[in-house]
Each structure stands twice: as structure tokens, then as C-alpha cells.
Amino acid sequence: MTLKINRIARYYDSHEIEGEELTQSFAHYAAIQELIAVLEWLFDGETVGIVSNVNVYQTEYEKEKPKSPDIAVIRGLVIEERTSADNPSYWIGEDGSPPFVAFEVASKETWQNDLEIKSEIYLKIGIREYFTFDPNDPSVWTGNWREENRLVGWQLDPISSGKYRKLKKDGAGRLWSEQLQSWLIVEGQYLRLYTRDGQRRLTGLEAQTQQAVLEHARAETQAQQATIERAKAEAAEQQAALERAKVEKLLELLRQKGINPNDLILDQLLVE
């Protein structure tokens, strides 16, 4: 992607946005970091960027107020190529397509905007799915929003183009994300993602740890099997040794009685 040589000096890339939350709770921070880690592993190996609170612009107006989702999932974005101080924000159109999924994590200061305003904002910039959830228990949501059990999602309506439709939960209270091919479930202070068949999507560290545990268990099983095979071989050898000892004892008894075992073997061969 070719960037303009002279990018607009965005006012809000260097100035605070009035009325925006400038701090976050530990629950808010932990929920965001956990979800980012899961999404990074979900799209591992794909050219998909997972960003948090990055300014997103649409127009060439230098004082356009940016949209800054807690988490934005952007196809075609290579974050390692965007670390220059001269390129701190993301411009839809010039830098690439809009995020295809966005998340907002509720706080006491922002939850109402997340639920009642940002869905319209994210619709206008072309985000295909938008989810907001509350990591606080009890929920900071009030009124009818409490009935949503701390999770709400919107999706571009495939029938009525240009509009969001509010997603319906299934009987277990889950939301299905077409873009992430995952069930979304609030568990404690976290928003968990599950595969269609109910397997929880892991972070990269969890997946690597799980793989290491499986490999260790596999190695232990192989070692145990090798031990069993050695024990079987030793038992077979001991049994063979006992059989040889019995034969030797029998041969010795024959010799003591003046019978040559070789003659018996010869006689048997002649009979046959």
C-alpha cells in the first residue's frame, strides 16, 4: 500500500479528546488484553492487525474527531510496518479498509456511549460487526440494558444494506460472530470466544502451553510403553531361561541313569 508523502497532521493525534476516558480500571485493562491475545492467535499467520485505542479517521479534515475502539480488527494491516512516529493513526481508504470487527469494553464513564452512540458511528465507517461487553460484575449497565447480561452485538444487515441489526442470543446466552466464526460468551470479567463445536479459543501462550503439555504426556506415554515392552521382553527371557533350566535338569537326570540324551534324539529321528 502506498502512503501519501505528506500525510495530514491530525490534531487529535497530539491533543486529548474532550470528554473521553483517560484512565481504565484493572478489570477493563485485563479484559482488553485477554481478548487481544485471543484474537492475535485466532488470526495467527494471516495479514490481520489487532489494535487497541488507535485513532481511526475517514476524512481529510485535520480536526476530525477520530474513532478509537478499545479493540479493532483490521484486515491487511501489518502493525510492524506502522510503528513510525510520523504514522501514528489509521486512515480508512489511504491505509486500507475499515476494521471488520470492533469491541468496546464498558466502564462507568463510557458504557452508555458504547451502547447508544457508537453503534451508529461504527456503522457509518463500515465496521461489519460491533460488540460491547461489560467486565464488571455487578454490571455498570442500567435500565433495560441490564437485561442484555453484559453483552450486546450488532452486525451489518445482509438484507438491508447500510444498516445494523442487533444480534440475538441463543438459548445459552451466546452471540455468534460471522466475522470471527466464534461464539461470544461473557465469563466472569472476560469475553470468551468459542468455536462452533464449543472449544474455547486460546491465547497463543495457552495454545503453546497446551501443546507442550500434550507433547510431554505423549513422551511419557511412549516412555511407559517402552518400559512395558522392556518388562515383557525381560519376562519372556526369564521364562525362556526357566525352560532351558528345566531341560538341562531333565538331561542331567537321564545321564545319571546312564541314558545318553543324544541316543534318545537319534531314536526319535529314526522313528519319524
N, C-alpha and C positions, 0 to 999 in steps of 0.2 A: 504494500500500500504506500502510495506517495503522499507525503505530508506537504502542506504549504510551507514555503520557505519562511514566510513571515506570518506566523500564527497570531491571532488576536490575543492581546494581553488581557486576559479575563480578570475583571475587577475582583470577583469573589474567589479567585484562586489565591489572593493575597489579603483579603479582608473577611472578617467574620460575617456570617449571615444573620441579620437581626431575627431574634425570636427562635433561633434553632438551639437545640440542646447541645451544650458544650461538654458535658460530662456524662458518664454512664455508670450504672451500678455493676457490681461484680456479676450478678445474675445475667444482666444484659450482655456484658462482655463475654462471659463464658458461653452463653447460648450462641452468640455470633461466631466465636472461634470454633466451636464444635461443628456447627453447620458448614462453615467454610472448609474445614478439614474433610468432612464427608463429601462435599461437592468436588473438592480437588481430586479426591481418589476416584469418585464416580466418573470424572472426565479425564482421568489419567491417560496420557497417550493421545489425546485429542487436542486440537487447537482451540481451546476454550479457556477464557480468563475468568477467574473468580476474584472480584474486587469488593472492598468494603469502604463505604463513605467516600468514594471518588466522585468528584464533580463531573456531572454529565450535562452537556449543552446541546442545543439544537439550532440556534440561530447565530447570526454574525453580530448581534448586539452585544457590545463588550460588557454591559452591566446586566445581561440576562441572569436571572437567579438560577443557579444550577439545581438539578435534581441529584440527590446523593443518597441512594438506597443503602440501608445497612449492609445488604449484600446484593450484588448484581452479577449475573452470569452472562458473559458476552462471547458469542462465537466469533472466532477469527482473531481474538485478542491475544497477543503474546506479551505478557507482563514484563518479561525480561528486556524487551525492546522499548519499554515505556518508562524507564527509570530516570531519564534526563530531567534536570531541574527546569529545563525550558519547555517541558511537555508534561505538566502535572495533571491534566484533566483529559476527559474523553469527549470528543465532538462527534455526535451522530452524523453520519454522512461522510465527513472527511476521514475520520478514523475507522469507521466501519458501521455495521448495523447496530440497531438498538439492542440493549440487553434482551434476551428472550425470556429470562425469569428474574424477578426481583423479590427480595424479602425485606420486611421491616419487623424489628423486634420491639415490642411495646415497652414503654416506660411511662411513668406517671405524667410526664410533660408532653409526650408525643402521641400517645395511643389514639386520641380522638382524630388527629390529623391522619394517622396511619389508616384508620378505618373509614373515615368520611370524606377525605380530600384526596389522598394520594392515589386512590384507585383511578380517579379521573385524570390525574396528572400522568400516571404511568400508561394509561390507555392512549393518551394523546401522543406520547413519544413512541408508541408501538411495541411496548413490552407485552409479550404474548400471555404470560401468566404472572400474577402478583399474589403473594401470600403475606399475611401478617399474623404473628402469634405473640402470646404473652407468656414470658417465662416466669412471671410472678404467680405464686400460689399462697393466699387467695389472689385472684385476678384484680388488676387495676382497672379493668373494663367495668363500666357501669351501665345501668339501664338494660335495654333489650340485648345489648352486645354480650352481656354475661351468659346469655343462653347459647352463645356460639362455642362455649367451652374452650376459649383461649386460642382458637384457630379459625381464620377466615381466608378464603381464596377466591380470586377472580381469574377468568380466562377469556381471551378473545373469542367471541361467539362465532363459530364456523358458519352459521346460517345468516346471522345479521352482521355483516362485515362492519368493522369500525365500532363495535360495542362490546363491553364486557358483560359476561354473565357470571353471576355469583355461583360458585361451585357448591353442589350438595354433598353432604357427608353420607357415607354408607351407614349401615346399621351399627357398625363398631365405632362410629365417630371419626372415620378416616376420610381424608381428601385424596383423590387421585390426580397426580400431575402427569399430563401427557408429555410435557417437555422433558421432565426428569425420569419418566417411566418408573414412577415410585409412588407408594402410599406415603402420606404425610400424617404423622401422629405426634401429638404433644405428650411427652412422658416426663413428668417432673418439670425441671426447668429447661428441658431441651426439646427441640423439634427433631424427631427421628424420621429417617427415610427407610422404607422397606421395599423390597422387590415385590413383584406381583404375587409371588407364591409365599410371601411372608418372611423372607430372610432380611434381617436388619442390615442396611448398608453401613459399611465400616469406614473409619478413617484409614488413611494409609498406614499409620502406626499400628492400629488394631489389626489390619489385614496382615501386615508383616509379622506381628506377634503371633497371630493365629497360625500363619504358615509355619513359623518357627516351632510352635507347639506341635503342630501336625507332623512336621519332619522329625522332631525329637521322639514323638510317640511311635512314628514309623520305624525309626532307628532302633528304639527299644524293643519293638515287636520283632524286628529282624534279629536282634541280638538274642532275644528269648527263644526264637525259633532255632537259631544256630545252637544255643545251649541244649535245647531239647534234642536236636539231631545228634549232637555230640554224645548226649546221655544215652540215646538209643544205640549209637554205634558202640559205645563202651559196654552197654548191657549185652549187645549181640556178641561182642568179643569175649566177654566174661562167660556167656553161655557156651560159646564155641570152646573156650578153654576147659570148661567143666566136662563137655562132651569128650574132648581129647583126653582128659584125665581119666574118665570112665573107661575109655577104650584101652588106654595104657594099663590100667589096673586089671582089666579082663585079660589082656595079653600076658601080663605078668603071672596071673593065676594059671593060665594054660601052660606057660613054661614051667612053673613049679610042679605041675602034674606030669611033666615030661612030654607035653604036646607042643609040637612046633607050629606056631600060628601060620607060617608060610605054607605048610603042608595042607592045612585046612583051606586056605585060599586056593591052592592048586587043585585040590579035590573038587571044590565048588566050581571052578572053571571047567574041569573035565566033565562034570555033570551037565552043566549048561551046554 
